[in-house]
């Protein structure tokens, strides 16, 4: 299906985004988070976010090679 890829920047951007997404397992995600509301399972997860700056840098390079 369709995908929307974003690069977020800011103080504690990784932690803040992961907080919005919720736990990887939608059944364990806090109420109101994206995964709790829209996730079906760990495998059928509605959203992905980097877990660290290093991972984000790799993933940004993958989706946006012009930023390498």
Steps between C-alpha positions, in 0.01 A plus 500: 500500500588863515766633734571845640859551613588789733817630655436668834750730664504655844593458863437135596330437163558123513355462850207733432409320178526159666270627773241598238532162330469287813650160576592277204236249607167681454351291783757655737484852355364777719142602428475774239835429333515435127574130544232449765239658276609371156746211546381145439804307628877524532530380139214714366615818662358821362804719570878475521743731673871488559604390848819709516680783322738250337209296364329817383812608310513163321129504418507863380783402263296205375187702419671828414843417352553864405542576873796264543 
